[in-house]
Amino acid sequence: MVAFGSSGVSPCCGKIATVSPASNLKLKTGVNTVKLHFKILLESGNMRLKISLLKEPKHQELVSCVGWTTAEELYSCSDDHQIVKWNLLTSETSQIVKLPDDIYPIDLHWFPKSLGTKKQTQAESFVLTSSDGKFHLISKLGRVEKSVEAHCGAVLAGRWNYEGTALVTVGEDGQIKIWSKTGMLRSTLAQQGTPVYSVAWGPDSEKVLYTAGKQLIIKPLQPNAKVLQWKAHDGIILKVDWNSVNDLILSAGEDCKYKVWDSYGRLLYSSQPHEHPITSVAWAPDGELFAIGSFHTLRLCDKTGWSYALEKPSTGSIFNIAWSIDGTQIAGACGNGHVVFAHVVEQRWEWKNFQVTLTKRRTMQVRNVLNDAVDLLEFRDRVIKASLNYAHLVVSTSLQCYVFSTKNWNTPLIFDLKEGTVSLILQAERHFLLVDGGGIYLYSYEGRFISSPKFPGMRTDILNAQTVSLSNDTIAIKDKADEKIIFLFEASTGKPLGDGKLLSHKSEILEIALDQKGLTNDRKIAFIDKNRDLYITSVKRFGKEEQIVKLGTMVHTLAWSDTCNILCGLQDTRFTVWYYPNTVYVDRDILPKTLYEKDASEFSKNPHIVSFVGNQVTIRRADGSLVHISISPYPAILHEYVSSSKWEDAVRLCRFVKEQTMWACLAAMAVANRDMTTAEIAYAAIGELQIDWEKIKAKIEMEITKERERSPSGQSSKNIGLKY
C-alpha cells in the first residue's frame, strides 16, 4: 500500500510508503507495471486554476461584485458606478449602465432560473445592493425596474432564494429582512447591534445563515423555530456561503482563516492562517469544490477543505467570487479594478490502467500506464463533466455527450444534450445516468435513450453521487423534501420499482449505494443515516415490509465493489470489508467471521472512499492524498463460483486459502442458495458444530414463499427446495 501526495499504487499489502512528487525516486524492480505506475503518478499534477487577467483594468475603481448570466457572460459592478458586461466568447466588454454618482454597488445576485424548465436558459434580472441603504432590481439590459429603501446605512448583501420567491437583505444597521419577488417587505427576520456582512439561504429556502461579529447564526423563517448560533472565528466574519447540494457551510474572516462547517454547526475543516484576511468565499454549483479570495490570492479547494491550487495574481483584494453556471470557471472582483477569470484544469480520472487528464478546456489526455500509450481527445466545446468506469469514458460538453470505449479512443459515440449543463454522471456496467437542470436521463453506452425517472417535487440541481445510485436494473434517489425516503425506479422503464412502495427509514439518510452484481430480485441497497449507522435492505418491495438490517455503526463512507457484491466502509477507527453482506439475512451469528477489518488511524480525520475497483479500494485522506488498499482477491473468486453454482470449486478454493473468513462466507452463501451439503462442510470448517438446522430450514422455506409471491408464474427463480 502506497500513500502519495496526489495518488498511489499498491503492489503489495501491509506496507506504506509516503512519496513526495518532488523527490527523486528510483525503483529497481522487475515489474514494469509497478514502475510505470510510479512514473505516471509523479509526473501528474493536481487540479489547478488557469488564470486570465487583462493588462489594463476595465474599471477605474474597486470592483465590488460579479455575477454570471450564462457560462460565457458575466456582469461586473464597480465603485466607478459602471455595470460592465463581459463576453468570454468574443473577449469583448461593454458598459450596460452608469449608475448615479451617489450609488456605490456592494453586492449583486442574479434572479435564479426557473427550476426544472428549459425555456429560460439564462437569468433576466438581478438585485444590486448599494451603500445608500437601497437595493435595486435591474433588468439584464440595465434598466432599473425598482429601487427600495431597505436599511439604515449600506445594504451589505442581498440573496434570492433557490425558487426566486423571496429575497433576503442584510445591512450595517444589523437587520435581516425578507422581501417578496417584487420588492415588498415581508418581515424583519432578526435585528442585532452589529453590522451583518454576509448572508446565505439554506438548501430548502426555509433557513437563513448570517454573520454576527465572530458568530454564525442559522435562523429558520418560522417564528418559533430553534435558532442555531456558535462562535466560528476569532475575528469578524466577512463572508459565508451555504451549498444546496452538500449542505455544507463556508465561512471566512479577519482572522485570516476559512472554515468548513456542517449544517449543525460542527467544524469539519479549519485552514491555517493566511497573510491577509479572507475577503471572499464561494461554493462551486455541484458542491465538490470551493474558491477563496484574499489579497493577491485565489485558492481552489476540495469540499473537505484541503487545497488543490494556490494562485497569486496581481489583483489586490478579491472582494467577491462567482462560479459559472457549469462550474468550470471562476470570476473574481478585484480591488485594483480588474476582473480575474480562472478556469479549472488538470482534473484527473482513473480506472484500472487508464488515466485521463483534462489538460485544456477542450482537450483530454488518455494514458495507458501498462504500455505508456498516450491519446489526445479534442472536443468542439469546453468539457463540463466526465466519468471513467466500466471500460467507458463519458464526457459532457456544453452541447454534446461523448461516449468512448477504452478499447478504441478514436471513434466516440456522440449525441446532443437536451440541456447543456450536466451536473452529474453516474455509470453502471450496462448504462449511464446524466443529470441536468431539466431532469434525469438514462442512456446505453450505444447512445440509446432508455428512461427518465420522475417523482413529485424533484429538484435535479441538488443531486450528487451520495444521493443517487445506479445499478444495471435499478435507480435509487434520496428524497430531499423528506430525507427518510428513498425513491426506487426500474432502470429500463423509469417507473417506480415493484408495487411503487417507497423505501422509508426511521432517521434521515445521508448516503445511498446499490450493489452492482447479481439478479434483480436479489438487488440490495446500503445506506448511512444521520446517526452514522450502516443499513442494508432489498430494493424489491412487494406489499410486505422488507427488513432493514443494521450492518455497522459509526460508518462515515461506503462503496460497493464493481465486480461482485462486496461492501467496504470506514468505521470510526477501522476500515471494514463485508465480504458477504447478505449474511445478516442468513445467519447473523457468523457475520463477524465474514468481515475483514484493518486499523484506519493512518487515514487521519474525515477520509473518503473514492472507488472500489476489483480488489483495490482508493481512499482520499483529509489532506488530499490518495491511499490505495488491496484486499484479498479470493472472496471475489468465491462470489463468482457461487453465482455459477460451482460448489465443489468453491469448497476447493476455501481449502486452498485456509481462511476462516472464506469458510464463513461460503457457509452463508450455501444456506442462502439452499445447498445444505456445502453448508455443513463450511460450518464444520469454522467450528460451528451446534447449528440450529430447523431454524435455518424455516428461514429458507420463508424465502421460497417470498420468491413465489414475487414471481408471476408462482415459481422461484432458484431451484425450489433444499439440496443435499
N, C-alpha and C positions, 0 to 999 in steps of 0.2 A: 504494500500500500504506500502511495507516494503523495505527499501534500505539496502543492505548488502555490505560488502567488497568483497564478492565473488558472492552471489546470494541472492534471496529473494522470499517470497511468499506474497500473497495479500488476506488475509481472509476477508478484508473489504476495502471499498473505502474511500478516503478522509483523511487518516492519514498516516504519515510517521514515521517509527522508524528506526534509524540507529543503527545497532548492530555490534560490533566488534567480530570477530571469537574467540578472546582470552577471551572475557568476560564470566562471569559465569551467564548464562541465565536460569531463572526458569520461566516456564509458567504454570499457573493454568488455565486450560481450559478443557471443556468437549468435545471439538472437537479433536479427536485423530489425524485426518489427519493434522491439523494445527501443532500440537505438533511434529509429525513425520517430517513434512517439515522443521521445525526449527532445529530439531536434525540433519538431514542429511546435511543441509547447513552449520552448524557449524563444523561438522566433516570433511567436504571435503575441500581439499586444492586447490590452483590454479595450473595451468600448471607449471612444473618446469623442470630443467635440471638434468640429472643423469650423473655425471662427471666420466670419466675414465682416469687415469693418471698412467703411469708406475713408478715403484720405481726408476729406473735409466734411464736417457735420452739416446736416440739412437744417438743423435748428440752431438758433443763435443763443439760446439759453438752455438751462437744465431741462431734460426730458423727464417728465414725471410718470407717464403711464403709456402702455402699449396694449393693443388687442387685435387678434386675428379675426377676419371675416371668413376667409377660406384658407386653405393650406398654402396659398400663394399670394395672399393680400393682407396687409397689416395697416392699422391706423396708429399714429403716434401723436401725443399731445405734449406741449412744452410750455415753459414759462414765457416764451416769446409770443404766446396766445395763438399759435398756429396749430391746426389739426392737419397732419400730413398723411396722405395715402401712399403706401409703398407697394409696387407691383414687382414681385420677385421673378416673374417670368420674363418681363421686359427690362427689368432693372431701372424702372422709371419711378419718380416720385412726383406727386402733385399736391398742391395745397387745396384742401377741401373747404376750409372756412377759417377766417381770422376772427377770433373771439374778441369781445370788448376788452379794453385795457384794464378794467377792474376785475376781470375773471382770470384767476390763475388755476388751471386744472390740476387736480390731485390724483383722482382715480377714474378709471374707465372700465366698464364691463358691458359687453355685447349682450343683447337680449338673446336667450337660448333658442336654438332651432326647435321646431315642434318635434317632440319625440315620436319615433315610430312612423313618421311620414316622409315621403320622398319629394314632396312638392317644393319645400323651402330648403334649398341647398346651402344657403348662407344667411348670416344674420343681416337684418334690415335696419336695426336701430340700436342705440346704446345709451347707457346712462353715464353722465360725466359729473363727478362731484368737484366742487371748487372751494376756494378759500373765502368766498363771500358768504358762506353759510347756506348756499343753494345747491340743489342738484338739477341737472338739465337733461331732458330727454331729447336726443338728437337723432335725426334720420341719417341713413348711410350717405346721403347727398350733402349733408352738412347743415340742414335746416333745423333750427331749434324749435321743436314741437311744443315744449313746455318747460318753464323754469319754476321751481318750487322752493319757497323759503323752508329750510329743513332744520337748521341748527344755529345756535349762537356761537359764532366762531366758525372755523373751517369745517367742512364736511370731509373727514379724513378717508372714508372708504364707503363704497356702495356696491352691493351684490344682488343680482337676480337669483331667485331660487331656481331649481332644476326644471320646474314646469313653466317658469315665466309668469307665474300668477302673483308673485309678491316680490317686493324689493326691500332690502334692509340697508339702512344707512347708520353710520356712527360718526361722532364728531368730537371736537375739542371740548364741548360742554358736558361730555361724559354720558350722553344719552344714546340709546339704541332704539331706533324707530323702524316700524314695519309699515310699508306703503303698498297700495294697490298697484296694479299694472299701469293705471292711468295717472299715478302720482297723488292719489288721495290717501291721507294719513289714516291708518287702521288702528295702530296702538303704539304707545311708548313701552317697549318691552322691558327696559331697565334704565336706571339712572345712577350715576356714581360721581364721585368728586374728582376723578382724574380723567384725562382725555383717553378716548378709545382709538387706538391707532390702526387696528385691523379687525376684520370680521369675516366669517365664513359660515355657509349653511351646512347642516348635517345632510347625509346622503338621502334621507327621506323627506327633507324640507320641513321637518317638524321641530328641529332644534337649531339654535344659533350659537356659534362659538365666537367669543370676543375677548379682547385683552383688557386687563385692568392693572396697569403698572407691571409688577413682576408676576401677576397671577393670570391664569387662564380660567375662563368661565364658560360652561355649556348650559344654556338656559332653554328649556322647551317653550314652545309657543303657548301651550296650555297653562293657564294661570296658576294652578295649584300643584303643578308637577315639580318633582325634585330637581334642584339646581346643583350641578357639579362644579366645584371650584378647587383649584390647587395651585401651589406655588410652582412655577415652571422654570423660571430663570432667576439669576442673581442681579440682572439689570432689567431695565424697561424692555418689555416685549414689543418689537416693532412690526412683525409680520406673522400671520398664521395662514394655513391652508388646510382644508379637510377634503380628502379624496372620497368620491362616491363609490368607487369600485372596491378598494381595500379597507375602507372605513378607518384609515389612519390619519393622524393629525401631525402637521409640521408646525414648528414654532421657531422663531429666531429673534435675537435681541441684542441689546447693547453690551451684554456680557461676552459678545463675540462668538457665541455658540449657536448651533442649530440642533434641534432635538426632534425625535420621532416618538409619538405617543399613540396608544390605542384610544378608543372612544370612551374608556372608563378612567382615563387619566393616568394610566400606568406607563412609566418610562420604558421605551424599547431601545432607544439609542440616544447617546449624547456625544456630540463631537468634541474634539479638542478645541481650545480657544484659538480663534483666528487673530490676525494682526489688527483687524478693524471690525466694528460692529457689522452684523449681517443685516443688510437692508432689504433683502427680498428673498422669498421662497415661493416655489410653485411645483405642484404635482403634475406629472405627465397625465394625459387623459385616462390611460389604462391602469394607472397606479403602480406600474413596475419601476418607474424612475422618478426622481425629482431633481430640480436645479436650485442652487442657492447663489445669490449675488452679494458682493461686498465691494470694497474699494479696490479697483483694478483686479477683480477676482470673479470668475464664473466657474462653478463646480457642478459636475454631474455625479449624482449619487444613486445607488440602488435603494429600493424601498425600505430595506432593513437598516440603511444608514451609511454603510461604507461607501467610499468614494471611488468612482470609476476614473474620473479625469479632473484635472485642475488646470484651468487656463488663466493667463494673466494679461488680458487685453488692456489697452490704454483707454479706459472708459470713464475714469473717475468712479464714483459710487454707482452701482446699478440699483436704481430705486424700485424697479418693477420688472418682473419676468412673466412672459406669457408663452405657453406652449401652443404650437399649431394644432389644428383640429385632429390631424392624423398622428400626432405625437412624434414626428420625425425631426422637428426643428424648434429652436427657441429664439425669442426676441427679447432683448433687454433694453430698458430705458436708462440712459446713462447721464451722469451728472455733467459731462462736458459737451452735451448737445448731440452726441452720437446716438444711433440706434444700432446695437450689436446683434448680429444674427449668428446662430451656431447650429450646425447640422450634426445629428448623431450618426457616427460611422464606426466601423470596426466591430460591429455586432458579430457574434460568432455562434454557430450552431454545430453540434457534434452528434454523430450517430455511428457506432461501431468504428470502422476505419475511415470514415469520411469527416472532413472538417470544412464547413462553409463559412466564409467571412464576407461581410458587406464592406468592400474596400472603398467604394464611392456611392453616391446616392442612387446610381442606376447600374452598378456593377457588383457582381459577386465573384469570389474566387473559391473554387472547389478543389480540395487537396485530398488525395488518397494516400494515407500515411503508409500503406503497405508497399507501394511502388513509387511513391513520391510524384505521381502524375498530377498535373495541375490543369484545370479547365477554368476558363473565364466565361461567365454568363452575363450578357449585356441585355438590358431592359429598355423599353421605349420610354417608360415613365419611372419616377422615383419609387423605390421599394418601401412599402409601409410595414408589412408583417411577413414573417416567414416561419416555417416549421419543418424540421427534418426528423423523420421517423418512419419505421416500417418500409424502408427501402425507397422512400419518396421524399422529394423536397417540394413543398408547396409554398409559392411566393405570391403575395398580393401586392400589386402596384396601385396607383391611384385610379386606374381604369380597368385593369385586367387581372386575371388569376393564371399563373403558370404552374403546371404540374410536371416535375422532372422525375424520371426514374434513375436510380443510382446505377443502373446498367447502361444507360445511354443519356449523356448530358446534352447531346446535340439537338435533339428533336423534342422539345417540351410540348405538352398539350396546353393550348391557350383558349380561354373563354372570357367573354366580357362580364364585368360585375354589374349587379343591379344598382348598388350604391358604392361609391369609391372607397370610403374609409372603413376598411376591415379592422375590427378591434381585437379579434381573437381567432386563432386557427387551432383546431384540435384534430388529431389523427388517430384512426384505428387501422387495423390490418386491411380492411376492405374498402374503407371510405374515409372522408374527412369532413369536418364541420367548419363553416365560415360564419362569423357573427359580425354584423354591421348595424348601422343605425336603423335599418329597415326591418331586420328580422334575423332568424337563424336558418341557415341553409345547409343541407347535407348533399355532398357530391361524391360520385365514384371517382376513382383515380383515372378513369377514361373521360372525365369531364361531364358525365351524365348527371343531371339534377335528379335527386332521389326523393327528398321530402323537405318540409319546412314546418317543424312543430310550433304550435302557438298555445298560449294559455292566458287566462284573464289577467290584466294588469302587467303584462310582460314589458320589462324595460331592458332592452338589449345593451344599453350603454353601461350597465353596472355588472355585466357578466365577466367572469375571468376563469382561469384554469382550476381554481379551487371550488367554484360554484357550478361548473358544468363538467360533465364527464361523458365520454363516448366509448362504446364498445361496438362489436360487429353487428349487434342486433338491438341495442338499447341506447337511448339518450336520457341522461338524468340531469335535471336542472333544479337548483335550490331556489325556493321562492323567496324573494326579497321582502315582500309585504308581510309574510308570516314565515319567519326563519326556522320554524319547526317542521316545515313541509318540504318534501322533495317531489317534483313532478317527474313521472316516468313515461317515456314515449317509445313506440316501436320505430326503429330506425328506418325501416323500409316504407312506412306509410306516414309517419309523423303523427299518428293518432295515439291517444293515451293507451298505455300498456294494460293488457288483461281486461278486467272489468272497469278500468278507469279510476280505481280507488287510489288516492294519494298515499304516499308513504309519510306517516306522521310520527314525530318523536316527542318526547316529553320536554326536551330542552332545545334551545336554539342551536342550529347546526352551523359549524364553521367551514368544514371542508368535506367534499364527497369524492369517491373514486369507485368506478365499476371495474370488476375483474375482466380480463381480456380473452380468456380461452374457455373452451367447453361449450356445452349445449345451452340453448336459450332458457330451457326450463331450470337449469342449474345456475343461472346468472346471479351473482351476488354483488351487493354494493356495500362498501365500507365507508364509514363517516366518523368525523370527530365532532363532538358537541362542545358547547362553551365551557363545560367543566373539564375539558381535555380528556374525556373518556372516548375510547375507540369502540365502535359497534359494527356488527355485520348482520345483514339480513338478505333474504331473497327478494329479487325485484318482481317476481311473478306473484301477484296477489289476487286470489280467487275467492272473494267473499269473506273467507275466514281471515282472522288477524294473523299475519305471519309473525313469527317470533323474531324480535330484535334482541340479539345477544351481545353482551359486552365481551370484548376481546382483551382490552387492556386499559390502563389508567395513565394519566399524565403524558398523553401522546401529543406531540407538537406538530408532526408532519408524517405523511404516509405515502406509499406508492405501491402499485401492483407491478409485477414483472410483465414484460411484453411477450414472453414465450410460454409461460404457464401460470397457474393461479397461486403464486407465492406472493405474500404480502410482507412489506417491511415498514418499519416506523421508528421514530426516535422517541423513546420513552424516558423522560426525565434525564437520568444519567446513563441510560442504556440504549444501545442500538439493537433492535429486536427484529427477527425474521420469523414470521409464521409460515412454516413450510407447507402446512395444510390447514388453513383457517377453518375449513368445514368440520374439523374435529369437534368443535363446540357443539355441533348438532348430533354427532355420533356418540362420542364418549368423552365428556368434558374432563373426566379424571386423568386422562392421558394427554390432555392439551399441553401442559408444561413440558412434556417429553418430546413434543414436536417442534419446539422453539429453538432458535439459535440466538444467543444473547452475547453482546460484547460491550465493554465499557465505552461510553461515548463522551467522557470528560474531555478527550482530546479535541472534540469538535467545537469547544467553547460554547458561549451562550447563543441561543436562538439559531441553531443550524437549520438548514432546509434541504430536503431531498429533491435533487434536480431531475434525476432519471433513474430508472431501474431497467437496464437492457441486458438480456441474457442473464448472466450471473454476476454482473457488475453494477453496483449502486454508486451513484455520484452524489456527493453531499457538498453543499455550499456552506462554508463556515461564516460566522458573523463578520470576519474581516475580509470576506470576499474570495478567499482562496477555496479551491476545489479539492476535495479528498475523495479518492476512489477506493471502494471496498469490494473485494472479490469474495463472494460467498461460495459454498460448496456447489459444484455442478451436478452432484448426484441426485438431490431432490427433484430437479427439473427432469432428469432422465427417468426417475421413478414415476413422475406425473405422466410422462409420455407412454411408458409401458402400461400403466393402469388405464389410461384413456383408450388404449388399443386392446385392452383385456389380455395382455401378455403377463399373466400372473406368475408363471414359472420363471420368466425372465426377471420379474420384479423381485421374487424371492432370491434368485441367484445374485442379483445386484446387492441386496441387503447383506447377504452372506459374505460377499466380497468386500464391501465397505466396512462392515463390522461396527456400525454406529447405532446407538440406541435410538437416536433421533429418526433414522431411516426406518427402523423396525416399527416405531410408534406411528409414523406416518402411514406405513403400509397397513398396519392393523386398522387404523381409522378408515383408510381407503377401501380395504376389503369389506369391512362392515357396511360402509356406505353403498358399495356395489354388490352386497349380499353374497360374497364369496366366503363362506364360513371356513372352508379348508385353509385358505391363505390366512384368514383372520386368526385361527387357532395357532398356526405356526408363528405368526408375528407377535401375538400376545405372549406366547411362551418365551419368545426371544427377549422380551423386555421384562420378564419375571412376573407378569400379570397372570397368575395361575388361577386365582379365585375370581372368575368372571361371571357376572350375572347374565348368562346367555338368554334367559327368559325375558329379561328386561330389554336386551338388545334386539331379540326377535320381535318383541312387541313394538319397538321403535321402527323396525323395518316394515312390519305389517302396516303401521300407520303411514309410512312413506309411500307404500304401494297404493293404499287407499287414496292418498293425496294425488298421486300421479294419475290414477284412474279418473279422478274428478277433473283433472287438468286436460286430459286427452279427450278429444271429441269422440273417438271410437271406443272409449272405455278401456283402452289397452295402455299399459305403461310403456314408456319409451325404452325402458330397460327390460331385461328378462324378468318376468314376474316369478317370485318365489325365491327360496334360499338355495344356494348351490353348495353341495357337499362333495 
